[in-house]
């Protein structure tokens, strides 16, 4: 995979990194490839707490699931080739275009090998094929969603608006943005396949 694993310190905060790979489905030609790191949002920390408490009966059934989808959008702020740095208070994509369930979830060991048992490193992979998410893209995020459709369902609308963060919002009834990143604009043409692998390390 090409994504690096951390050093020897066994105590470290949750962090993420990702690979974006765009190719022509007819010729197989690579149109774009990049690897970057990203932030975990404040709501990502809430999701961890939700999952830890999921057997207690204190949270609603809809909120007891982990990450379900990857969303891409067009709303990163700042210059097209150098967007503003992501903010952990982000609660939704600015302009969500498309979302897809994961085609694969893979745990990895300390050397990067895929394993069948749970570890502290997991890859989430989503793919957008021909007719999906076409055009310029410059933001994306990992979601815990209430529904599994390809369009936004019940995203959080912060009040007051971002960048103010209201920690009293009941996240069990909304789609939850756990990870967010913005990147230099990538244009997905017709007849192309966009594969995004997002790695979380806890």
Backbone as JSON, one array per atom type, in Angstrom:
{
  "sequence": "XXXXXXXXXXXXXXXXXXXXXXXXXXXXXXXXXXXXXXXXXXXXXXXXXXXXXXXXXXXXXXXXXXXXXXXXXXXXXXXXXXXXXXXXXXXXXXXXXXXXXXXXXXXXXXXXXXXXXXXXXXXXXXXXXXXXXXXXXXXXXXXXXXXXXXXXXXXXXXXXXXXXXXXXXXXXXXXXXXXXXXXXXXXXXXXXXXXXXXXXXX",
  "N": [[0.83, -1.18, 0.0], [1.89, 1.5, 0.48], [1.32, 3.47, 2.34], [2.65, 4.83, 5.28], [3.7, 3.29, 8.38], [3.62, 4.02, 11.89], [6.13, 4.96, 14.42], [7.92, 3.45, 17.21], [6.6, 4.13, 19.55], [4.03, 3.08, 21.63], [1.81, 4.5, 22.44], [-0.34, 6.68, 21.08], [-2.27, 9.27, 19.47], [-5.45, 8.89, 17.71], [-5.1, 8.81, 14.23], [-5.15, 9.6, 10.71], [-4.58, 8.58, 7.29], [-4.4, 8.65, 3.69], [-4.94, 7.24, 0.4], [-5.42, 8.35, -2.85], [-6.49, 7.23, -5.91], [-6.79, 7.45, -9.31], [-8.01, 6.22, -12.33], [-8.24, 5.42, -15.85], [-10.92, 3.53, -17.01], [-10.99, 2.06, -19.34], [-8.44, 1.96, -20.59], [-6.75, 1.6, -18.45], [-4.89, 3.44, -17.72], [-3.14, 5.48, -15.43], [-4.49, 8.29, -14.05], [-4.28, 10.0, -11.94], [-2.55, 10.06, -8.82], [-2.12, 10.06, -5.35], [-0.85, 10.45, -2.0], [-1.64, 11.21, 1.3], [-1.86, 12.74, 4.61], [-4.42, 13.19, 7.16], [-6.91, 14.87, 9.22], [-8.5, 13.89, 12.31], [-11.75, 14.5, 13.22], [-13.44, 16.42, 15.83], [-15.91, 15.25, 16.25], [-15.27, 12.69, 15.46], [-13.95, 11.72, 17.68], [-16.14, 11.59, 19.39], [-17.55, 9.55, 18.14], [-15.91, 7.34, 18.7], [-16.34, 7.17, 21.47], [-19.08, 6.59, 21.43], [-19.09, 4.03, 20.27], [-17.64, 2.61, 22.19], [-19.46, 2.69, 24.24], [-21.55, 1.21, 23.28], [-22.66, -1.19, 24.14], [-24.01, -0.6, 26.42], [-26.61, 0.24, 26.49], [-27.18, 2.88, 26.64], [-27.09, 4.39, 24.4], [-28.58, 5.04, 21.17], [-29.86, 2.6, 18.86], [-29.3, 3.17, 16.15], [-26.98, 4.6, 16.33], [-25.01, 2.86, 17.01], [-23.35, 1.77, 15.17], [-20.27, 1.56, 13.31], [-18.0, 3.34, 11.14], [-19.44, 3.93, 7.95], [-19.56, 4.95, 5.31], [-17.9, 6.7, 2.58], [-17.53, 10.02, 1.65], [-17.39, 12.4, -1.02], [-16.63, 15.71, -2.22], [-17.06, 19.15, -3.37], [-16.45, 21.44, -2.03], [-14.18, 22.54, -0.66], [-12.48, 25.14, 1.03], [-10.58, 28.09, 0.16], [-7.64, 28.54, -2.01], [-7.69, 26.77, -5.18], [-5.51, 25.07, -5.73], [-4.25, 24.99, -3.35], [-5.8, 24.43, -0.83], [-7.54, 25.55, 2.17], [-6.36, 24.51, 5.39], [-7.68, 21.56, 6.95], [-10.15, 21.64, 9.57], [-10.64, 20.55, 12.89], [-13.16, 20.98, 13.91], [-14.98, 20.66, 11.91], [-18.08, 19.44, 10.68], [-19.46, 18.39, 8.59], [-19.22, 17.78, 5.04], [-18.46, 20.61, 3.03], [-19.63, 21.03, 0.5], [-21.15, 18.48, -0.4], [-20.93, 15.91, -2.84], [-21.18, 13.18, -3.59], [-21.63, 9.93, -2.13], [-20.39, 6.77, -0.99], [-20.74, 3.34, 0.07], [-18.24, 1.29, 1.71], [-16.09, -0.79, -0.19], [-14.36, -2.48, 0.86], [-12.9, -3.46, 3.97], [-10.04, -3.61, 5.82], [-7.95, -5.01, 8.21], [-4.64, -4.33, 9.38], [-1.31, -5.46, 10.12], [1.69, -4.67, 12.07], [3.64, -4.48, 10.12], [2.3, -3.8, 7.86], [0.9, -5.78, 6.58], [-2.07, -7.48, 5.47], [-4.47, -8.77, 7.72], [-6.6, -11.2, 9.4], [-7.58, -10.75, 11.87], [-8.59, -8.37, 14.41], [-6.79, -5.28, 14.6], [-4.92, -2.31, 15.54], [-4.87, -0.83, 13.28], [-6.65, 0.01, 10.43], [-7.87, -0.25, 7.13], [-10.09, 1.52, 5.05], [-11.84, 1.21, 2.1], [-13.23, 2.79, -0.7], [-14.97, 3.04, -3.82], [-15.54, 4.93, -6.76], [-17.19, 4.75, -9.65], [-17.66, 4.91, -13.32], [-19.89, 7.52, -14.14], [-20.28, 8.3, -11.54], [-19.68, 10.74, -9.08], [-18.42, 12.55, -10.87], [-16.37, 15.13, -12.28], [-14.87, 18.15, -10.85], [-13.16, 17.62, -7.77], [-12.48, 18.28, -4.34], [-12.6, 17.8, -1.62], [-13.19, 15.48, 1.08], [-14.57, 12.89, 3.23], [-14.85, 10.61, 6.04], [-17.7, 8.82, 7.05], [-20.14, 8.1, 9.57], [-23.17, 6.96, 8.95], [-26.77, 7.46, 8.93], [-28.44, 6.45, 6.98], [-27.91, 4.51, 3.94], [-27.79, 5.53, 1.36], [-26.72, 7.03, -1.85], [-26.75, 9.79, -1.76], [-26.63, 12.79, 0.29], [-27.97, 12.25, 3.53], [-28.99, 12.76, 6.48], [-27.36, 15.12, 7.33], [-25.33, 16.91, 9.72], [-26.28, 20.14, 10.62], [-24.68, 22.67, 11.76], [-25.49, 24.84, 14.44], [-24.71, 27.6, 16.27], [-23.19, 28.43, 13.04], [-20.4, 26.68, 11.47], [-17.15, 28.09, 12.09], [-17.9, 27.56, 14.75], [-18.38, 25.22, 17.35], [-20.75, 23.08, 18.62], [-21.0, 21.13, 21.31], [-23.24, 19.9, 22.35], [-24.99, 18.81, 20.55], [-27.08, 16.15, 19.55], [-25.64, 13.47, 18.4], [-26.51, 10.96, 17.72], [-28.68, 10.96, 16.05], [-27.99, 12.01, 13.65], [-26.08, 12.02, 10.56], [-22.6, 11.44, 10.91], [-19.53, 13.02, 10.8], [-16.43, 11.71, 10.82], [-13.78, 11.87, 9.97], [-11.98, 14.24, 8.04], [-10.8, 15.85, 5.09], [-9.16, 18.19, 2.92], [-8.07, 18.85, -0.4], [-5.86, 19.58, -3.2], [-7.55, 20.43, -6.19], [-8.99, 17.73, -7.96], [-9.93, 16.43, -11.01], [-12.42, 14.29, -11.93], [-12.88, 12.41, -14.69], [-15.33, 11.31, -17.2], [-15.93, 7.78, -17.62], [-14.07, 6.73, -15.81], [-12.35, 5.4, -12.91], [-12.36, 5.98, -9.54], [-10.51, 5.29, -6.78], [-10.38, 5.24, -3.35], [-8.5, 4.84, -0.51], [-8.59, 4.82, 2.89], [-6.76, 5.06, 5.73], [-6.91, 4.34, 9.14], [-5.32, 4.76, 12.21], [-5.04, 3.81, 15.51]],
  "CA": [[0.0, 0.0, 0.0], [2.62, 2.74, 0.38], [1.1, 4.33, 3.48], [3.64, 4.5, 6.29], [3.3, 2.95, 9.73], [4.29, 4.88, 12.86], [7.32, 4.47, 15.1], [7.8, 2.44, 18.24], [5.81, 4.57, 20.69], [2.75, 2.39, 21.57], [0.74, 5.39, 22.83], [-0.43, 7.78, 20.14], [-3.66, 9.58, 19.2], [-6.0, 8.42, 16.45], [-4.76, 9.65, 13.08], [-5.52, 8.99, 9.44], [-3.88, 8.88, 6.05], [-5.22, 8.14, 2.61], [-4.46, 7.15, -0.97], [-6.39, 8.62, -3.92], [-5.99, 6.65, -7.16], [-7.75, 7.67, -10.38], [-7.54, 5.59, -13.56], [-9.16, 5.24, -16.97], [-11.39, 2.16, -16.93], [-10.78, 1.39, -20.61], [-7.01, 1.74, -20.87], [-6.0, 1.33, -17.23], [-3.91, 4.5, -17.51], [-3.27, 6.2, -14.16], [-4.72, 9.71, -14.29], [-3.84, 10.75, -10.76], [-2.25, 9.24, -7.65], [-1.56, 10.87, -4.28], [-0.93, 9.92, -0.65], [-1.58, 12.33, 2.24], [-2.42, 12.52, 5.93], [-5.62, 13.97, 7.38], [-7.26, 15.08, 10.62], [-9.68, 13.27, 12.91], [-12.57, 15.58, 13.73], [-13.93, 16.3, 17.2], [-16.99, 14.26, 16.23], [-14.65, 11.37, 15.39], [-13.74, 11.31, 19.06], [-17.45, 11.22, 19.93], [-17.89, 8.23, 17.59], [-15.18, 6.35, 19.48], [-17.06, 7.03, 22.73], [-20.34, 5.91, 21.13], [-18.82, 2.61, 20.05], [-17.24, 2.03, 23.46], [-20.64, 2.59, 25.09], [-22.65, 0.63, 22.51], [-23.3, -2.3, 24.85], [-24.53, -0.14, 27.7], [-28.01, 0.6, 26.4], [-27.32, 4.31, 26.82], [-27.13, 5.06, 23.1], [-29.6, 4.5, 20.29], [-29.38, 1.54, 17.96], [-28.75, 3.74, 14.92], [-25.66, 5.17, 16.56], [-24.1, 1.84, 17.48], [-22.54, 1.28, 14.07], [-19.05, 2.31, 13.05], [-17.96, 4.06, 9.88], [-20.24, 3.24, 6.94], [-19.44, 5.46, 3.95], [-16.94, 7.75, 2.26], [-18.16, 11.06, 0.84], [-16.52, 13.35, -1.71], [-17.35, 16.93, -2.53], [-16.44, 20.23, -4.15], [-16.55, 22.67, -1.25], [-13.02, 22.97, 0.12], [-12.28, 26.58, 0.97], [-9.23, 28.52, -0.16], [-7.23, 28.38, -3.41], [-7.92, 25.44, -5.74], [-4.32, 24.24, -5.65], [-3.72, 25.02, -1.98], [-6.98, 24.72, -0.01], [-7.33, 25.8, 3.6], [-6.13, 23.31, 6.2], [-8.89, 21.07, 7.6], [-10.37, 22.06, 10.95], [-11.29, 19.44, 13.59], [-14.56, 21.31, 14.23], [-15.8, 20.38, 10.73], [-19.1, 18.45, 11.0], [-20.0, 17.88, 7.33], [-18.56, 18.35, 3.87], [-19.04, 21.91, 2.69], [-20.53, 20.8, -0.65], [-21.05, 17.05, -0.69], [-21.38, 15.53, -4.17], [-21.52, 11.76, -3.71], [-21.11, 9.08, -1.06], [-20.46, 5.35, -1.31], [-20.29, 2.39, 1.1], [-16.91, 0.73, 1.49], [-16.01, -2.08, -0.87], [-13.45, -3.33, 1.62], [-12.33, -3.03, 5.24], [-8.93, -4.54, 6.03], [-7.02, -4.77, 9.32], [-3.24, -4.52, 9.0], [-0.39, -5.63, 11.23], [2.7, -3.63, 12.22], [4.44, -4.38, 8.9], [1.44, -3.42, 6.76], [0.24, -6.93, 5.99], [-3.49, -7.69, 5.79], [-4.7, -9.86, 8.67], [-8.02, -11.5, 9.58], [-7.94, -10.43, 13.25], [-8.58, -6.92, 14.63], [-5.58, -4.6, 15.04], [-5.16, -0.88, 15.71], [-4.76, -0.19, 11.96], [-7.67, -0.52, 9.53], [-8.06, 0.46, 5.87], [-11.43, 1.6, 4.49], [-11.71, 1.51, 0.67], [-14.45, 3.06, -1.46], [-14.72, 3.26, -5.24], [-16.52, 5.71, -7.52], [-17.0, 4.33, -11.03], [-18.23, 5.78, -14.34], [-21.19, 8.08, -13.8], [-20.34, 8.65, -10.13], [-18.75, 11.77, -8.59], [-17.63, 13.09, -11.98], [-16.11, 16.55, -12.21], [-13.8, 18.55, -9.92], [-13.32, 17.22, -6.37], [-11.41, 18.83, -3.5], [-12.8, 17.5, -0.21], [-13.8, 14.18, 1.33], [-14.62, 12.55, 4.64], [-15.4, 9.32, 6.46], [-18.97, 9.07, 7.7], [-21.08, 7.15, 10.18], [-24.42, 7.48, 8.4], [-28.03, 6.87, 9.35], [-28.89, 5.69, 5.82], [-26.82, 4.07, 3.07], [-27.98, 5.99, -0.01], [-25.59, 7.75, -2.44], [-26.87, 11.24, -1.58], [-26.67, 13.14, 1.71], [-29.19, 11.87, 4.23], [-29.33, 13.67, 7.57], [-26.11, 15.71, 7.8], [-25.42, 17.89, 10.79], [-26.25, 21.55, 10.25], [-24.32, 23.29, 13.03], [-26.07, 26.12, 14.83], [-24.32, 28.47, 15.16], [-22.5, 27.8, 11.93], [-18.96, 26.45, 11.51], [-16.37, 27.14, 12.87], [-18.37, 27.31, 16.11], [-18.68, 23.8, 17.57], [-21.68, 22.88, 19.71], [-20.85, 19.74, 21.75], [-24.48, 19.35, 22.9], [-25.79, 18.23, 19.48], [-27.29, 14.71, 19.7], [-25.09, 12.87, 17.19], [-27.11, 9.66, 17.43], [-29.76, 11.11, 15.08], [-27.44, 12.66, 12.47], [-24.84, 11.53, 9.98], [-21.49, 11.92, 11.72], [-18.28, 13.13, 10.06], [-15.36, 11.32, 11.73], [-12.51, 12.32, 9.39], [-12.19, 15.19, 6.96], [-9.61, 16.42, 4.47], [-9.29, 18.98, 1.69], [-6.9, 18.62, -1.24], [-5.86, 20.28, -4.49], [-8.65, 19.92, -6.99], [-8.81, 16.6, -8.86], [-11.09, 16.31, -11.88], [-12.74, 12.91, -12.3], [-13.56, 12.42, -15.99], [-16.21, 10.17, -17.5], [-15.24, 6.53, -17.92], [-12.93, 6.59, -14.92], [-12.56, 4.75, -11.62], [-11.67, 6.63, -8.44], [-10.39, 4.42, -5.62], [-9.85, 5.95, -2.19], [-8.25, 4.0, 0.65], [-8.36, 5.68, 4.05], [-6.21, 4.25, 6.81], [-7.0, 4.89, 10.48], [-4.43, 4.14, 13.19], [-5.44, 4.25, 16.85]],
  "C": [[0.88, 1.24, 0.0], [2.37, 3.7, 1.53], [2.01, 3.88, 4.62], [3.01, 4.12, 7.61], [4.17, 3.73, 10.7], [5.47, 4.2, 13.52], [7.0, 3.52, 16.22], [6.91, 2.85, 19.4], [4.42, 3.94, 20.64], [1.58, 3.29, 21.92], [0.72, 6.58, 21.87], [-1.9, 8.04, 19.83], [-4.11, 8.97, 17.87], [-5.56, 9.37, 15.34], [-5.07, 8.88, 11.8], [-4.6, 9.4, 8.32], [-4.66, 8.23, 4.92], [-4.45, 8.1, 1.3], [-5.63, 7.45, -1.91], [-5.77, 8.11, -5.22], [-7.09, 6.75, -8.21], [-7.2, 7.06, -11.66], [-8.65, 5.51, -14.6], [-9.6, 3.78, -17.0], [-11.17, 1.38, -18.22], [-9.32, 1.01, -20.83], [-6.21, 1.34, -19.63], [-4.96, 2.39, -16.92], [-4.18, 5.22, -16.2], [-3.37, 7.69, -14.46], [-4.27, 10.58, -13.12], [-3.57, 9.76, -9.63], [-1.61, 10.14, -6.6], [-1.75, 10.16, -2.95], [-0.73, 11.08, 0.33], [-2.07, 11.88, 3.62], [-3.65, 13.41, 6.1], [-5.86, 14.15, 8.87], [-8.42, 14.18, 11.02], [-10.47, 14.41, 13.54], [-12.92, 15.38, 15.2], [-15.05, 15.27, 17.28], [-16.47, 12.85, 16.06], [-14.37, 10.83, 16.78], [-15.04, 10.9, 19.73], [-17.85, 9.84, 19.42], [-17.17, 7.13, 18.35], [-15.9, 6.09, 20.81], [-18.38, 6.3, 22.53], [-20.12, 4.41, 21.01], [-18.42, 1.93, 21.35], [-18.44, 1.82, 24.38], [-21.79, 1.81, 24.45], [-23.32, -0.54, 23.2], [-24.0, -1.9, 26.12], [-26.02, 0.12, 27.69], [-28.26, 2.09, 26.54], [-27.38, 5.07, 25.51], [-28.13, 4.36, 22.2], [-29.02, 3.52, 19.3], [-28.71, 2.12, 16.72], [-27.34, 4.25, 15.11], [-24.63, 4.12, 16.97], [-23.25, 1.23, 16.37], [-21.3, 2.15, 13.91], [-19.15, 3.07, 11.74], [-18.65, 3.26, 8.78], [-19.98, 3.69, 5.51], [-18.3, 6.47, 3.83], [-17.62, 8.74, 1.33], [-17.11, 11.95, 0.2], [-17.34, 14.57, -2.08], [-16.49, 17.97, -3.23], [-16.26, 21.51, -3.35], [-15.38, 23.07, -0.4], [-12.82, 24.48, -0.05], [-10.81, 26.91, 0.68], [-8.9, 28.3, -1.63], [-7.41, 26.94, -3.9], [-6.72, 24.52, -5.58], [-3.69, 24.22, -4.26], [-4.86, 25.36, -1.02], [-6.62, 24.94, 1.45], [-7.15, 24.48, 4.34], [-7.44, 22.88, 6.86], [-8.95, 21.5, 9.06], [-11.1, 20.93, 11.68], [-12.74, 19.72, 14.0], [-15.51, 21.04, 13.07], [-16.79, 19.26, 11.06], [-19.77, 17.87, 9.77], [-19.13, 18.41, 6.21], [-19.23, 19.68, 3.54], [-20.02, 21.8, 1.53], [-20.4, 19.34, -1.05], [-21.65, 16.74, -2.06], [-21.89, 14.11, -4.22], [-20.96, 11.02, -2.5], [-21.31, 7.62, -1.43], [-20.1, 4.52, -0.07], [-18.9, 1.86, 0.75], [-17.0, -0.6, 0.75], [-15.12, -3.04, -0.09], [-13.06, -2.65, 2.92], [-11.26, -4.06, 5.59], [-8.12, -4.11, 7.25], [-5.61, -5.08, 8.85], [-2.36, -4.63, 10.24], [0.7, -4.56, 11.2], [3.58, -3.47, 10.99], [3.6, -4.03, 7.68], [0.71, -4.56, 6.1], [-1.22, -7.03, 6.41], [-3.64, -8.9, 6.69], [-6.2, -10.03, 8.89], [-8.48, -11.21, 11.01], [-7.86, -8.92, 13.45], [-7.22, -6.43, 15.12], [-5.93, -3.12, 15.24], [-5.03, -0.11, 14.39], [-5.79, -0.82, 11.03], [-7.79, 0.38, 8.31], [-9.53, 0.39, 5.45], [-11.3, 2.01, 3.03], [-13.08, 1.7, 0.05], [-14.07, 3.35, -2.9], [-15.89, 4.0, -5.88], [-16.25, 5.43, -9.0], [-17.56, 5.33, -12.03], [-19.64, 6.24, -13.95], [-21.33, 8.51, -12.35], [-19.27, 9.7, -9.8], [-17.88, 12.35, -9.69], [-17.52, 14.61, -11.86], [-15.03, 16.87, -11.2], [-14.15, 18.15, -8.48], [-12.19, 17.84, -5.55], [-11.64, 18.65, -2.0], [-13.41, 16.11, -0.08], [-13.78, 13.9, 2.83], [-15.17, 11.16, 4.86], [-16.62, 9.58, 7.32], [-19.49, 7.85, 8.46], [-22.46, 7.68, 9.8], [-25.63, 6.77, 8.98], [-28.61, 6.02, 8.24], [-27.7, 5.39, 4.93], [-27.0, 4.5, 1.62], [-26.81, 6.8, -0.51], [-25.64, 9.26, -2.28], [-26.95, 11.55, -0.09], [-28.02, 12.83, 2.34], [-29.56, 12.88, 5.3], [-28.05, 14.29, 8.13], [-26.36, 16.7, 8.93], [-25.36, 19.29, 10.19], [-25.94, 22.31, 11.54], [-25.03, 24.62, 13.24], [-25.44, 26.51, 16.17], [-23.41, 27.77, 14.16], [-21.01, 27.63, 12.21], [-18.23, 27.79, 11.31], [-16.78, 26.96, 14.33], [-18.78, 25.85, 16.26], [-19.55, 23.66, 18.8], [-21.61, 21.42, 20.17], [-22.14, 19.13, 22.28], [-25.38, 18.75, 21.83], [-25.88, 16.72, 19.67], [-26.85, 14.01, 18.41], [-25.72, 11.53, 16.85], [-28.2, 9.75, 16.37], [-29.29, 11.77, 13.79], [-26.32, 11.82, 11.85], [-23.67, 12.19, 10.72], [-20.22, 11.89, 10.89], [-17.11, 12.85, 11.01], [-13.99, 11.79, 11.26], [-12.81, 13.24, 8.23], [-10.84, 15.62, 6.4], [-10.0, 17.23, 3.25], [-7.99, 18.82, 0.92], [-6.99, 19.43, -2.51], [-6.85, 19.62, -5.43], [-8.2, 18.8, -7.93], [-10.07, 16.49, -9.7], [-11.27, 14.85, -12.29], [-13.49, 12.92, -13.62], [-14.55, 11.28, -16.12], [-15.34, 8.95, -17.8], [-13.98, 6.35, -17.08], [-13.35, 5.93, -13.62], [-11.71, 5.46, -10.58], [-11.7, 5.71, -7.23], [-9.72, 5.2, -4.5], [-9.71, 4.96, -1.04], [-7.85, 4.91, 1.82], [-7.92, 4.79, 5.2], [-6.32, 4.99, 8.14], [-6.1, 4.07, 11.41], [-4.8, 4.69, 14.56], [-4.36, 3.93, 17.87]]
}
